[in-house]
Each structure stands twice: as structure tokens, then as C-alpha cells.
Amino acid sequence: MAAMAAPPPSEPPVPPGRRSPSLLSVEPLLFLTTVSLGLQGPLATQYLWDRLGAEHGYSNRNSTESTGCGDGNATADPLRQQVEALVSHWNLYINLGGFFASLFSVTLLGTWSDSVGRRPALILPTAGMALQTAIYLLVMYQELHVAFFLLGRIVSGLTGDYSLILAGCFSYVADTSERRVRTFRVAVLEACLGTAGMVASIGGGQWRKAQGYINPFWLAFASSLAATLYAAFLLRESVKQKKATKLFTLSHYKAVYRLYTAPEQPSSRWKLALYSLAFFLIVTVHFGAKDLYVLYELGFPLCWASDLIGYGSAASYLAYLSSLAGLRLLQLCLEDTWVAEIGLISNIAGLVVISLATTTPLMFTGYGILFLSMAPTPVIRSKLSKLVSETEQGALFASVACVQGLCSLVATGVFNSLYPATLHFMRGFPFLFGAIILLIPAAILGWIQIWDSKHDYNQFPDPSLSPTKD
């Protein structure tokens, strides 16, 4: 009878002391760093456009006019297309520098946080982001060469960059949430990304139009610095069973390797790989499209000014909040995977509309169709988190951060190279390309869910084989 009463080992045991109801929230830290990043991203691209355009003798009238490119021949202006291509290439170089610098630091520091705690892995990258913003400000004050933007990205990358902040925050949530509500808790964290990005985009566009680039970047610096101070002095540690561990050791990389080669459950190996592949493809398309939105809106025939660019960026961030609401409602009647599938359909349809947008209303229609596009990523993060033990959350999200860093590299290389190469026949082709790519993760998620459903069904005994009483 004792053996029959024992519950099945359906999930790993939770180490004592890892959870506490009095923990302070990690959301303010993520909000502050996302405000900083949301201010820097679009404004840095516009600054590159203005600086490089001025150096090549191109007068960018988008900066001063509310609408239009200033003349009807903008589409045939070879100098404008040259500036577009040049800005796209510099974005490529800057993002590549950040990726290669953070490639090893994210895995190292993320896995290290399983032993020493999450706070050190959050203090370092937020401080690095503050230093990057300070370098950007120096470039603008002294009118240094735009190559110094690359230096700022490398400095931030060496301390883990924004990818490590995401890894630390999601690990923190995994430490402090129950499995049954983890998907929604992850979605709440991602909604913070949308709220902060929306605030930064609207404020940054209007502020830049009124006062230029310097003051918005000072706010970005203050936000990064405030996030550093919050992590250092206000955020309580979520890992209670800390132990002294060397930082520079190969054991941190081996811990990530063991997740995929020797998981606790054999079936977790291929699920980890497939979910990671789906995550890679989805986030690559997100990053690639996001890198091009501002450049696409600056060019003919949209020719948006900074205020419209701010509204457009805010509309793209609004998808985080609408996806959170949609996820919560759809979870009442659907399994998480099918919610993710609906989100992918929303993403595909929105990108197709944006690829064909030639007017401002049509562009905003595309943004509106993306209202559930951010639902798949919290679902995948949650499913990955549930495949490993509580003591491996840092290693898991460090590996996810590495995948996300690889997404940034591939997205930058593919989309920023594809855009100038296809300007002559279809400016929106990269968005159409991204929509086609998203069909692959849709197939992966659907196949895993169907396989799991059949596997669970086969676990039920055949009633015809059960013994009967005489």
C-alpha cells in the first residue's frame, strides 16, 4: 500500500530555501533597462542616418518635416539609397561586435549565477549598458567617428549585454514561481518589455524632434544607472543556497552542454533541441524585422519623421501587452502550445502586410495585426524551464541567452544584408522572408504537441485488459 500511495516523480524536487514570498520584484530592473535600450535603438539608427547623410552631402528632410520625403523623386535618388545601405551596414557591424563580445560572457555569467546568485549577473550587464550609453554620449558631444558606437557595443557585450539581463530576469522568475503559473509569469515579464519599450519609443521620438539626440540619451544613461543601483542595493537574492564558485572555469560551459546531452529525462533531450530551434527561428525573425523597421519607415514611400517613427515603435511594443492579455484569455480554453500557434499566425500575417505597406495607414495596420505576435516566446521559455531542475535554471537561461545572441547575429547578418540587396525590386522583401521562415517553428510546436498528446493517451490502460470480478 505504501508503494501505491507514493506519488510519481513528475517533476524535480524543489531545494529548500530557494523560494520566498517576500522577494522584491525583478520587473522594475527589466523595465529600466528596456527603457534605456528602447531609447537608444531607434535614436542611434536615426543618428547614424543624419551623420552619414551629412558626410555624404545628403540632406535628410525627414528630420524636420512631418510627412513626406521632401520631393517626388526620392525613390529614384541614388544618394538616398547609398545612405540607406551605409546605415544598414553600420548597424550590421555594431551588432556583430556586440554579439562576439557577449558570446562567451553570457554563458559564463549565467551559469555562474546558479551558484553565486542572480544579483551579480544582473549588476554587471546593467553597469555595462550604462557605460555603453556614456560612450554614445561622448560620440555625440565630440562628434567622434561613428565607429566609436562599435566600441560601446563591445564594452556592453563583454559584461553580458542585454541578453544576460534577460537571462538573469527569467532565471529569477523561474526561481520564484510555481510551475503551473510559470508561463503567465514569464509573459508578465515580457509585458514589461513592451510597456518600457512603448514609453521609450513615444517619448524618445517626440523628445528627439524637440531637443535633438543628447537629452534622450541622458535619460537612457540614467535608466541604466538606476537599474544598476536597484540590482546592487534593492533586489533581494532568489538563490538562497549559494556556494563559492570560480568565475573563469570550463565547468560553467560543461553545465550548459550537459543540459542538452545528459538531461534527467531522456525525452527532454530532443525536446530541448527542438524548442531551442523554434525559439531561435522566432526570435531571429523578431530581431531582423525590428532592426529594419526604422530604416524601412525612413525610406521612400513612407518617409516618416521622428514622431511617426516613435509611434511606430510604440505600436510594435504594444504587441507585448496585447499578447499578454491574449495569452491569459486563450489559456482558459486552449493549451499553451495552441496559443503559441495562434501567435505565430498573427506574426506571419502582420509581416506580410508590412512587406506590402506603401502608406502610413497600411503600415499601422500591419502593426495592429501583430497583436498576438509575442505570445510564442513566453510559452517556449516556460516549456524549456519545466524540462530542467530548479538548480539548472541559470544554465538553461544562459543557453537561451546564447541562442538569443546567435539570433541577433543571424538576424543582423541576414536581414541587414538582404535589405540593401533587395531595395531595387521590393523594399519589404525581408519581412516577407521572415513570414515564410515562421512556418518552420509553427510546424515544430504543433508536432511536439501532437506527439505529447498521443504519448499521454497511450499511458492509459486498455479497459478490456483489466481484471473483472465474478
DATA-V102495 format. One record per pair of residues at least 12 apart in sequence whose ideal C-beta (glycine too) atoms are under 6 Angstrom apart, sorted by the first residue. I is the first residue (numbers start at 1). J is the second residue. If there is no record, write none. Layout:
i=[I/I]
j=[J/J]
This chain:
i=[12/14/15/17/17/18/18/19/23/23/24/24/26/26/27/29/29/29/30/30/31/31/32/32/32/33/33/33/34/34/34/35/35/35/36/36/36/36/37/38/38/38/39/39/39/39/40/42/42/42/43/43/43/43/45/47/48/48/48/49/51/52/52/52/53/58/58/62/62/62/65/66/68/69/69/74/75/81/84/85/88/88/88/91/92/92/93/94/94/94/95/95/97/97/97/98/98/98/99/99/99/101/101/101/102/102/102/102/105/105/106/106/106/106/106/107/107/107/108/109/109/109/110/110/110/110/111/111/111/111/111/112/112/113/114/114/115/115/116/116/117/117/117/118/118/118/118/119/119/119/121/122/122/123/123/124/124/125/125/125/125/125/126/126/126/126/127/128/128/129/129/130/130/130/131/132/132/132/133/133/133/135/136/136/137/140/140/163/163/163/167/167/167/170/171/171/171/172/173/173/174/174/175/176/179/182/183/183/183/186/186/186/187/187/187/190/190/191/191/191/193/194/194/194/197/198/198/198/201/201/201/202/202/204/204/205/205/205/205/206/208/209/209/255/256/256/259/260/268/272/274/275/275/275/276/278/278/278/279/280/280/281/281/281/282/282/283/283/284/284/284/285/285/285/287/287/287/288/288/288/289/289/291/292/292/292/294/297/297/301/315/316/319/319/319/319/320/322/323/323/323/326/327/327/336/337/337/339/340/340/340/340/342/343/343/343/343/344/344/344/346/346/347/347/348/348/349/350/350/350/351/351/351/352/353/353/353/354/354/355/355/355/415/418]
j=[389/390/241/240/241/175/240/176/176/236/235/236/169/172/192/227/230/231/169/192/192/196/223/226/227/126/165/227/193/196/197/196/200/223/129/220/223/224/162/197/200/201/200/204/216/220/220/294/309/313/204/208/213/216/294/213/87/90/146/87/146/83/86/87/83/79/83/298/303/305/305/305/303/300/303/300/300/423/299/420/416/419/420/416/412/416/150/149/150/153/408/412/150/153/154/153/157/161/405/408/409/154/157/158/157/161/163/405/158/160/160/163/164/401/402/256/398/402/252/121/160/164/167/394/398/401/252/255/394/395/398/247/252/394/394/395/243/245/242/245/237/239/242/168/171/172/238/231/235/237/168/168/231/231/232/159/160/159/160/161/164/165/224/227/228/231/228/156/159/156/224/224/225/228/155/152/155/156/220/221/224/152/152/217/217/213/214/401/404/405/397/398/401/397/393/394/397/238/185/189/385/393/238/238/386/382/336/379/382/378/381/382/324/327/378/320/378/320/321/324/320/317/320/321/317/314/317/318/310/313/314/310/314/216/310/306/307/309/310/307/306/306/307/395/395/399/395/272/387/387/444/380/383/384/403/441/444/445/380/403/407/437/440/441/376/441/404/407/407/410/411/434/437/438/407/408/411/411/415/434/431/434/415/415/419/430/309/309/312/358/367/367/370/371/373/374/374/371/372/374/375/372/339/375/379/445/449/375/375/376/379/445/372/372/373/375/376/376/438/442/372/373/373/438/435/438/369/366/369/370/431/434/435/435/365/366/369/366/431/428/431/432/430/430]
